[in-house]
Amino acid sequence: MATEITRASPRPMRADARRNYERLLVEARTAFTEHGTDASLEDIARRAGVGIGTLYRHFPNRTALMSAIFQVEVDGLLARSRELLASPEPCRALVDWLRACVAHASTYRGLSRALLAAQSDEASAMSRCSLPLREAGSVLLARAQAVGAVRPDVGITDVMQLTNAISLAAEQSPDDPELPDRLLTLTLRGLQTVPCPDAE
């Protein structure tokens, strides 16, 4: 974990600053898991044993902290997209990856909303997460379109917006665990030109 956290840092730091940085990320991850991405930054700093000024020196705003936290999960999704490029069934590969994206966006309450906002704000720190995912998804989408399984007029930006919207809907309906898959199935049916494996 320390290696992953350190890699997310924007520049080399002294040992004490690195320790503070890593403690902040550990406590932020815990707070976001327990309370969602609206968790108190003051409380995160207190639990990390530093002042709020130290938190803001490392992360100038909440979005920058969220981006650093989610980078590890994003790396996992990017690795998964590369694995799926070897799939002999491009449409199934796209479906599998979109399901993984929905699961990722559901990890922390508020993440799907932040990812939706980042789609239209490339200056946001969250774009460090959303842009690589969009690029990875575009390759999988292009493969599915090349075999005629997905309509050629479908763009990856719209697909990612729909995927994040599904995650947001699921967040608002925690008592319906089947909702994400139902909505994703409906979305995929709208994208298809022919029946797609696992889209039923």
LUMVEX-688409 format. One record per residue: z, x, y of N, C-alpha, C in turn; chain. Coordinates in pm, 1 decimal. Example, Ala and Ser with C-alpha at 12.3 -4.5 7.8 and 13.67 -1.06 7.14 Angstrom:
2
      n_zz      n_xx      n_yy     ca_zz     ca_xx     ca_yy      c_zz      c_xx      c_yy  nukol
     780.0    1319.0    -569.0     780.0    1230.0    -450.0     780.0    1320.0    -330.0      A
     708.0    1285.0    -225.0     714.0    1367.0    -106.0     787.0    1290.0       3.0      A
***
This chain:
200
      n_zz      n_xx      n_yy     ca_zz     ca_xx     ca_yy      c_zz      c_xx      c_yy  nukol
       0.0      82.8    -121.0       0.0       0.0       0.0       0.0      85.4     124.8      A
      76.8     196.2     125.4      83.1     278.9     245.2     -53.3     333.6     281.5      A
    -135.3     372.7     176.9    -268.3     424.8     204.4    -355.0     319.3     269.9      A
    -349.9     193.6     217.1    -430.6      85.8     271.4    -389.0      54.0     414.8      A
    -259.2      50.1     437.5    -209.0      17.3     570.4    -247.7     124.5     670.4      A
    -231.3     251.2     632.3    -263.7     359.6     722.9    -410.8     358.0     759.0      A
    -500.0     322.2     661.6    -640.8     320.3     688.3    -676.9     217.3     794.0      A
    -598.5     107.5     799.3    -627.4       1.1     895.0    -592.5      42.1    1037.8      A
    -511.5     147.4    1052.8    -469.0     191.3    1184.9    -585.8     251.5    1260.8      A
    -596.6     227.5    1392.2    -712.7     272.5    1467.6    -716.3     421.7    1495.8      A
    -604.2     493.3    1490.2    -606.1     635.9    1521.8    -488.0     705.1    1453.5      A
    -497.0     839.0    1436.7    -385.6     911.9    1375.3    -258.3     894.0    1456.7      A
    -144.9     888.4    1385.6     -16.8     866.8    1453.8      85.4     968.9    1407.9      A
     186.8     990.2    1491.7     301.2    1070.9    1450.4     370.5    1001.4    1334.3      A
     452.0    1076.4    1262.6     517.7    1021.7    1144.3     606.0     902.1    1178.2      A
     682.3     909.9    1288.8     770.3     798.4    1323.6     689.9     675.6    1365.1      A
     578.9     697.4    1437.0     494.4     585.7    1477.2     428.8     521.1    1356.1      A
     389.5     604.5    1260.0     328.8     549.8    1138.3     429.3     465.9    1060.6      A
     553.4     512.9    1053.7     655.9     434.7     983.9     675.7     299.3    1051.8      A
     680.2     299.3    1184.4     693.8     172.7    1256.4     575.4      80.9    1229.9      A
     457.2     138.3    1232.7     333.4      62.9    1209.0     336.9      -2.9    1070.6      A
     375.0      76.5     971.0     376.4      24.0     834.4     483.7     -81.9     815.9      A
     602.2     -60.9     876.9     708.2    -162.6     867.7     664.0    -293.1     933.4      A
     595.5    -280.8    1046.7     547.4    -400.8    1115.0     448.5    -478.6    1028.5      A
     359.4    -407.0     961.3     262.4    -475.9     875.8     330.8    -541.9     756.2      A
     428.3    -474.1     698.2     500.6    -532.3     584.7     571.8    -659.9     626.7      A
     641.7    -652.9     739.5     716.0    -770.4     786.0     622.5    -881.2     833.4      A
     510.3    -844.3     894.1     414.8    -945.5     937.9     353.0   -1016.9     819.2      A
     319.5    -941.7     715.1     263.0   -1004.0     595.4     361.9   -1103.5     535.6      A
     488.7   -1064.0     529.0     591.9   -1153.7     476.1     605.9   -1277.9     564.0      A
     610.3   -1257.3     695.0     626.7   -1369.9     788.0     507.1   -1463.8     783.9      A
     386.3   -1409.1     776.9     267.1   -1493.2     772.3     261.6   -1572.2     642.1      A
     306.8   -1511.0     533.9     309.2   -1580.9     405.0     409.3   -1695.8     408.2      A
     525.7   -1670.5     466.5     632.3   -1771.0     466.8     612.1   -1879.3     573.2      A
     559.7   -1839.2     690.7     557.1   -1931.5     804.3     418.4   -1955.1     862.6      A
     316.1   -1889.3     809.2     183.1   -1903.0     865.3     159.5   -1802.7     976.9      A
      37.0   -1800.5    1027.1       0.3   -1699.7    1127.3      58.9   -1725.9    1265.2      A
     127.0   -1838.3    1282.5     196.6   -1864.9    1408.9     340.5   -1812.7    1407.9      A
     377.2   -1737.9    1305.7     513.4   -1683.7    1295.9     548.7   -1603.8    1421.8      A
     675.3   -1604.7    1457.8     722.4   -1538.5    1579.6     701.2   -1386.9    1573.5      A
     630.8   -1333.5    1672.7     611.7   -1188.4    1679.3     743.3   -1117.9    1709.8      A
     827.7   -1180.2    1790.1     958.7   -1122.5    1819.4    1040.5   -1107.9    1691.2      A
    1032.3   -1208.8    1604.4    1106.3   -1203.4    1479.3    1050.6   -1095.4    1388.2      A
     918.8   -1080.3    1387.6     856.0    -975.4    1306.2     903.8    -838.2    1353.3      A
     905.7    -816.4    1484.5     951.3    -687.8    1538.7    1097.2    -664.0    1502.3      A
    1179.1    -768.1    1515.9    1322.0    -753.5    1485.1    1341.5    -716.9    1338.1      A
    1271.2    -783.5    1249.3    1285.5    -756.5    1105.9    1234.6    -617.1    1069.8      A
    1139.5    -566.2    1151.0    1087.8    -430.8    1126.5    1177.0    -324.5    1189.0      A
    1277.9    -369.2    1266.2    1370.7    -273.9    1326.9    1316.5    -205.2    1450.5      A
    1221.8    -272.3    1519.4    1166.0    -214.4    1641.2    1168.9    -320.2    1751.4      A
    1142.6    -277.6    1874.3    1135.5    -370.9    1985.3     997.9    -434.9    1994.2      A
     988.1    -545.0    2066.1     860.2    -614.3    2079.5     757.1    -526.4    2150.2      A
     802.9    -436.5    2237.5     711.1    -344.6    2303.9     641.8    -252.7    2204.8      A
     715.1    -208.8    2102.5     655.5    -123.7    1999.1     549.2    -200.2    1922.8      A
     576.8    -327.0    1891.5     476.6    -408.9    1822.5     349.4    -416.3    1906.0      A
     364.7    -441.8    2036.4     246.1    -456.9    2120.9     173.3    -324.8    2144.1      A
     243.8    -212.6    2132.0     173.7     -84.1    2143.7      79.9     -64.2    2025.7      A
     121.0    -109.2    1908.1      34.9     -96.8    1790.2     -67.8    -209.2    1781.6      A
     -27.4    -329.6    1822.0    -113.0    -447.4    1810.1    -107.7    -522.5    1943.3      A
    -209.1    -510.0    2027.1    -203.0    -565.8    2162.2    -190.8    -718.1    2167.7      A
    -222.1    -785.5    2056.8    -208.5    -930.7    2052.6    -196.2    -976.4    1907.2      A
    -169.9   -1102.9    1889.8    -150.8   -1158.7    1755.4    -276.6   -1140.5    1668.9      A
    -393.1   -1158.6    1731.1    -517.4   -1148.5    1655.1    -536.3   -1008.5    1598.2      A
    -499.4    -905.2    1675.1    -511.0    -767.7    1625.8    -418.6    -744.9    1507.2      A
    -299.5    -801.5    1511.1    -206.3    -790.0    1398.8    -261.3    -862.5    1276.7      A
    -315.7    -981.6    1296.7    -374.0   -1056.8    1186.2    -489.0    -979.9    1122.9      A
    -573.1    -920.2    1205.7    -687.1    -844.8    1154.9    -641.4    -729.6    1066.0      A
    -538.8    -656.9    1110.1    -486.9    -544.8    1031.0    -428.6    -593.2     898.7      A
    -359.4    -706.0     901.3    -299.8    -761.3     780.1    -406.6    -802.1     680.0      A
    -511.7    -867.7     728.0    -609.7    -926.7     638.4    -714.9    -828.9     590.8      A
    -716.7    -707.3     647.1    -821.2    -613.0     611.4    -819.3    -579.2     463.1      A
    -702.3    -570.3     404.2    -692.4    -537.3     261.2    -759.0    -646.0     177.7      A
    -731.2    -774.7     210.4    -793.0    -883.8     137.4    -944.1    -885.6     158.3      A
    -987.3    -855.5     279.8   -1130.4    -851.3     308.4   -1198.3    -743.5     225.0      A
   -1135.1    -627.9     213.9   -1191.0    -521.1     131.2   -1210.9    -568.5     -12.1      A
   -1117.0    -648.6     -62.8   -1130.0    -702.0    -197.8   -1248.7    -796.8    -209.3      A
   -1269.9    -880.5    -108.4   -1383.6    -971.5    -110.1   -1516.0    -895.1    -101.4      A
   -1518.6    -789.5     -22.9   -1640.5    -709.3     -12.3   -1671.6    -640.4    -144.7      A
   -1567.4    -592.1    -211.3   -1587.8    -531.2    -342.5   -1640.7    -634.1    -442.1      A
   -1586.2    -754.8    -436.1   -1632.2    -861.3    -525.1   -1778.2    -895.6    -498.3      A
   -1818.4    -897.2    -371.8   -1958.5    -927.8    -340.2   -2051.5    -822.2    -398.4      A
   -2009.0    -696.8    -396.9   -2092.6    -590.1    -453.7   -2104.4    -604.8    -605.4      A
   -1993.9    -644.4    -669.3   -1999.8    -667.9    -814.0   -2097.4    -780.9    -846.6      A
   -2094.9    -886.3    -766.3   -2177.8   -1003.2    -794.1   -2325.8    -977.9    -770.6      A
   -2360.0    -871.2    -699.5   -2500.6    -837.0    -681.1   -2568.1    -802.2    -813.7      A
   -2488.0    -765.3    -912.3   -2543.8    -731.2   -1043.5   -2560.4    -853.7   -1133.1      A
   -2516.4    -968.9   -1086.9   -2525.6   -1090.2   -1167.6   -2671.3   -1130.4   -1189.0      A
   -2707.2   -1167.3   -1311.6   -2844.7   -1212.9   -1336.5   -2870.5   -1354.2   -1283.9      A
   -2766.7   -1422.9   -1238.0   -2780.3   -1558.4   -1185.9   -2736.4   -1559.6   -1038.9      A
   -2829.1   -1539.3    -947.0   -2794.1   -1529.4    -805.5   -2720.9   -1651.1    -750.2      A
   -2755.9   -1770.7    -795.9   -2688.9   -1889.0    -743.2   -2543.4   -1894.7    -788.9      A
   -2520.6   -1864.7    -916.4   -2382.9   -1861.2    -966.2   -2301.7   -1755.4    -892.4      A
   -2365.0   -1640.8    -863.6   -2295.4   -1534.0    -791.3   -2253.4   -1582.3    -653.2      A
   -2342.0   -1653.9    -583.6   -2308.7   -1706.3    -451.5   -2193.3   -1805.5    -459.8      A
   -2198.3   -1894.1    -559.3   -2091.4   -1992.8    -578.2   -1957.7   -1922.8    -602.2      A
   -1957.9   -1823.7    -690.8   -1834.1   -1752.1    -723.5   -1776.1   -1685.8    -598.9      A
   -1863.6   -1628.0    -517.6   -1814.9   -1557.8    -399.8   -1760.6   -1654.0    -295.5      A
   -1826.9   -1766.8    -277.0   -1777.9   -1864.9    -180.8   -1642.8   -1920.7    -224.2      A
   -1623.6   -1940.3    -353.4   -1493.2   -1984.5    -402.5   -1386.6   -1879.5    -372.4      A
   -1422.5   -1752.4    -388.7   -1327.4   -1644.9    -356.9   -1294.8   -1645.2    -207.7      A
   -1392.8   -1674.2    -123.0   -1369.3   -1679.5      21.5   -1276.0   -1793.8      58.1      A
   -1293.7   -1909.2      -6.4   -1205.6   -2022.6      19.3   -1062.8   -1986.8     -20.0      A
   -1047.1   -1923.0    -135.6    -913.1   -1883.2    -180.8    -851.3   -1783.4     -83.7      A
    -931.8   -1689.2     -34.0    -882.1   -1589.2      61.1    -833.5   -1655.8     189.9      A
    -915.1   -1745.9     244.2    -880.0   -1809.4     370.8    -758.4   -1899.5     358.1      A
    -724.9   -1935.6     235.3    -608.8   -2022.1     212.0    -480.6   -1942.3     189.1      A
    -491.0   -1809.7     192.0    -375.5   -1724.9     161.8    -262.8   -1745.2     262.4      A
    -297.1   -1754.9     390.5    -198.9   -1769.8     496.9    -233.7   -1892.8     579.8      A
    -136.6   -1975.6     607.4    -159.9   -2091.8     692.8    -202.1   -2044.3     832.3      A
    -315.8   -2090.0     877.7    -367.7   -2049.8    1008.2    -482.3   -1950.7     999.2      A
    -502.1   -1886.1     884.3    -608.6   -1787.2     871.6    -745.8   -1852.1     883.2      A
    -765.2   -1966.1     816.8    -896.6   -2031.1     821.6    -933.6   -2067.5     965.1      A
    -835.8   -2112.1    1044.2    -861.1   -2146.3    1183.9    -902.6   -2021.3    1263.0      A
    -836.6   -1909.2    1236.1    -870.1   -1785.0    1306.2   -1009.1   -1735.6    1267.6      A
   -1044.7   -1749.8    1140.1   -1176.7   -1706.4    1096.4   -1286.2   -1794.9    1154.9      A
   -1259.0   -1923.7    1165.5   -1354.7   -2013.9    1229.4   -1378.7   -1972.0    1374.1      A
   -1271.5   -1941.8    1445.7   -1283.7   -1902.0    1585.7   -1359.0   -1769.9    1599.6      A
   -1337.3   -1678.9    1505.3   -1400.5   -1547.0    1512.3   -1551.6   -1555.5    1494.1      A
   -1600.3   -1660.2    1429.3   -1744.5   -1676.0    1409.2   -1818.1   -1683.3    1542.9      A
   -1752.5   -1739.4    1644.2   -1818.5   -1755.5    1773.9   -1766.6   -1656.7    1878.2      A
   -1685.1   -1560.8    1835.9   -1628.0   -1463.2    1930.0   -1628.2   -1325.3    1865.5      A
   -1741.4   -1257.2    1876.8   -1754.7   -1127.3    1811.5   -1672.0   -1019.5    1879.8      A
   -1616.6   -1048.6    1997.1   -1529.1    -952.8    2064.1   -1386.9    -960.8    2009.9      A
   -1357.4   -1065.3    1933.4   -1223.4   -1083.3    1877.3   -1193.9    -976.7    1772.8      A
   -1066.2    -937.3    1765.5   -1026.5    -840.6    1662.0   -1051.8    -896.4    1523.0      A
   -1049.1   -1029.3    1507.8   -1073.6   -1089.1    1377.3   -1217.9   -1072.6    1332.8      A
   -1306.5   -1036.4    1425.5   -1445.8   -1014.4    1385.4   -1456.8    -895.4    1290.8      A
   -1356.7    -803.5    1295.2   -1353.4    -693.8    1198.5   -1346.3    -746.9    1056.4      A
   -1291.1    -867.5    1041.2   -1284.3    -931.6     910.7   -1406.0   -1020.1     886.7      A
   -1441.4   -1100.1     986.2   -1545.2   -1201.1     964.2   -1685.8   -1142.3     956.3      A
   -1716.5   -1041.9    1036.8   -1852.2    -987.8    1037.0   -1890.5    -922.0     904.7      A
   -1806.3    -835.5     846.6   -1843.3    -778.1     716.4   -1858.9    -884.7     607.5      A
   -1775.6    -989.2     612.5   -1788.2   -1096.5     514.1   -1921.0   -1169.5     532.8      A
   -1959.1   -1192.6     656.7   -2086.7   -1259.5     682.5   -2203.0   -1175.0     631.5      A
   -2195.9   -1044.2     653.1   -2303.3    -956.2     606.7   -2312.0    -954.7     454.5      A
   -2195.6    -948.2     389.0   -2194.9    -949.0     242.2   -2248.0   -1081.0     189.6      A
   -2207.6   -1190.7     251.8   -2253.7   -1321.3     208.1   -2402.4   -1340.1     229.5      A
   -2456.2   -1280.7     335.6   -2599.0   -1297.7     362.9   -2684.0   -1237.9     251.8      A
   -2638.1   -1129.1     192.3   -2712.5   -1066.5      82.7   -2711.5   -1157.0     -40.3      A
   -2594.8   -1212.7     -72.1   -2585.6   -1303.2    -186.6   -2666.2   -1430.8    -162.1      A
   -2662.5   -1480.6     -39.4   -2740.5   -1600.0      -6.1   -2890.0   -1571.4     -18.8      A
   -2934.5   -1456.1      29.9   -3076.5   -1421.1      23.5   -3124.5   -1413.6    -121.4      A
   -3039.6   -1361.4    -211.0   -3077.3   -1354.8    -352.7   -3096.0   -1494.7    -410.1      A
   -3004.5   -1585.8    -375.5   -3015.5   -1723.0    -424.6   -3138.8   -1791.9    -367.1      A
   -3171.8   -1762.5    -241.8   -3291.2   -1821.0    -181.3   -3418.1   -1762.5    -241.8      A
   -3413.6   -1634.4    -278.5   -3532.5   -1568.8    -334.0   -3575.3   -1629.1    -467.5      A
   -3480.0   -1683.4    -541.7   -3515.6   -1746.4    -670.6   -3534.3   -1897.4    -654.0      A
   -3529.8   -1945.0    -530.1   -3556.2   -2085.0    -504.3   -3441.1   -2179.0    -532.0      A
   -3319.2   -2125.4    -548.0   -3204.3   -2209.8    -580.4   -3139.6   -2269.6    -456.8      A
   -3157.8   -2205.4    -341.4   -3097.8   -2252.5    -216.5   -3208.7   -2269.0    -113.3      A
   -3198.2   -2372.6     -33.7   -3299.2   -2401.7      67.6   -3321.4   -2282.1     159.2      A
   -3445.7   -2253.8     196.1   -3474.1   -2135.7     278.5   -3426.2   -2147.6     422.3      A
   -3397.5   -2271.0     468.2   -3354.8   -2287.9     607.0   -3203.6   -2275.6     625.3      A
   -3132.4   -2241.4     518.7   -2986.5   -2226.7     524.4   -2951.3   -2087.1     575.9      A
   -2860.4   -2078.2     672.5   -2817.5   -1949.0     725.7   -2673.3   -1918.3     687.2      A
   -2641.3   -1790.3     679.4   -2508.1   -1750.6     633.4   -2399.8   -1790.9     732.7      A
   -2431.4   -1795.3     862.1   -2329.4   -1835.2     959.8   -2283.5   -1977.9     933.4      A
   -2378.1   -2067.5     907.4   -2341.2   -2205.9     877.1   -2262.1   -2214.5     747.0      A
   -2303.0   -2136.6     648.1   -2232.8   -2138.7     518.8   -2087.9   -2092.9     535.2      A
   -2067.3   -1985.6     613.5   -1932.0   -1934.6     633.2   -1848.3   -2032.7     716.0      A
   -1909.5   -2098.2     813.1   -1837.0   -2198.8     890.5   -1791.4   -2312.6     799.5      A
   -1879.5   -2356.8     711.2   -1843.2   -2463.0     617.4   -1732.5   -2418.0     523.3      A
   -1741.5   -2294.5     476.9   -1640.5   -2241.9     385.1   -1503.5   -2236.5     452.4      A
   -1499.3   -2189.0     576.5   -1372.1   -2183.9     648.8   -1320.4   -2323.4     682.0      A
   -1413.2   -2415.9     709.4   -1371.5   -2553.6     735.9   -1310.0   -2616.5     611.2      A
   -1363.1   -2583.4     495.0   -1305.2   -2632.5     369.1   -1163.6   -2579.2     352.3      A
   -1144.3   -2452.4     381.6   -1010.8   -2393.0     371.7    -914.7   -2459.5     469.2      A
    -962.2   -2489.2     589.2    -878.4   -2555.8     688.9    -840.8   -2696.4     642.0      A
    -937.3   -2768.0     583.5    -908.5   -2901.7     531.4    -805.4   -2894.4     419.3      A
    -818.4   -2793.9     333.5    -722.8   -2777.7     223.4    -583.6   -2747.1     275.6      A
    -577.0   -2668.9     383.2    -448.5   -2635.2     444.5    -377.4   -2760.2     495.3      A
    -456.3   -2856.0     543.2    -398.9   -2979.2     596.4    -365.1   -3080.2     486.4      A
    -407.1   -3052.2     362.7    -382.6   -3144.9     250.5    -322.3   -3069.8     132.3      A
    -201.8   -3013.9     150.0    -142.5   -2931.3      43.1    -111.8   -3009.2     -85.4      A
    -105.3   -3141.4     -77.2     -75.6   -3220.9    -196.1    -199.9   -3253.8    -277.6      A
    -314.6   -3203.0    -236.9    -440.1   -3228.4    -308.9    -504.1   -3095.4    -346.5      A
    -455.5   -3030.4    -452.1    -505.4   -2897.2    -486.8    -652.1   -2895.1    -529.6      A
    -707.9   -3009.5    -565.6    -847.9   -3014.2    -607.5    -943.5   -3029.4    -490.2      A
    -891.2   -3053.8    -370.5    -976.8   -3079.1    -255.0   -1074.3   -2965.2    -225.3      A
   -1031.1   -2838.5    -222.1   -1126.3   -2730.9    -189.3   -1247.2   -2729.9    -281.1      A
   -1224.8   -2746.2    -410.6   -1337.7   -2740.3    -503.4   -1429.2   -2861.1    -486.9      A
   -1371.7   -2977.6    -459.1   -1456.0   -3096.2    -437.4   -1544.8   -3078.4    -315.3      A
   -1484.7   -3030.3    -205.5   -1561.8   -3011.8     -82.9   -1666.1   -2902.1     -98.5      A
   -1630.5   -2793.8    -169.4   -1726.4   -2686.2    -191.0   -1843.2   -2735.8    -276.0      A
   -1814.8   -2818.9    -375.9   -1920.9   -2875.1    -459.5   -2015.7   -2960.5    -376.0      A
   -1960.1   -3044.0    -289.2   -2044.0   -3126.3    -202.2   -2129.9   -3039.1    -110.7      A
   -2070.9   -2933.9     -57.4   -2144.8   -2842.8      30.5   -2260.0   -2777.1     -43.9      A
   -2231.9   -2729.0    -163.8   -2334.0   -2659.3    -241.7   -2448.2   -2752.2    -280.3      A
   -2417.2   -2876.1    -308.4   -2523.8   -2971.9    -340.2   -2617.8   -2990.7    -221.8      A
   -2562.7   -2984.0    -100.7   -2646.1   -2996.7      18.0   -2734.0   -2875.0      43.2      A
   -2692.5   -2759.8     -10.9   -2768.7   -2636.0       9.6   -2876.9   -2615.5     -93.6      A
   -2864.4   -2680.0    -207.8   -2948.4   -2651.0    -322.1   -3087.9   -2710.5    -312.8      A
   -3181.0   -2640.2    -378.2   -3314.0   -2697.1    -403.6   -3325.4   -2736.6    -550.3      A
   -3243.1   -2668.9    -636.2   -3237.9   -2702.1    -779.2   -3091.3   -2697.7    -820.2      A
   -3053.7   -2763.1    -934.1   -2915.0   -2758.1    -979.2   -2866.7   -2614.2    -994.6      A
   -2747.9   -2588.5    -947.6   -2690.6   -2453.5    -949.6   -2573.3   -2448.1   -1045.1      A
   -2567.5   -2350.7   -1136.6   -2452.7   -2341.4   -1229.4   -2320.8   -2337.7   -1154.0      A
   -2223.3   -2409.4   -1205.6   -2088.1   -2412.7   -1150.2   -2081.0   -2484.8   -1015.9      A
   -2186.7   -2553.7    -974.9   -2181.3   -2630.5    -851.1   -2148.7   -2776.3    -879.2      A
   -2134.0   -2809.3   -1007.6   -2101.2   -2946.4   -1045.5   -1949.2   -2963.4   -1048.1      A
***
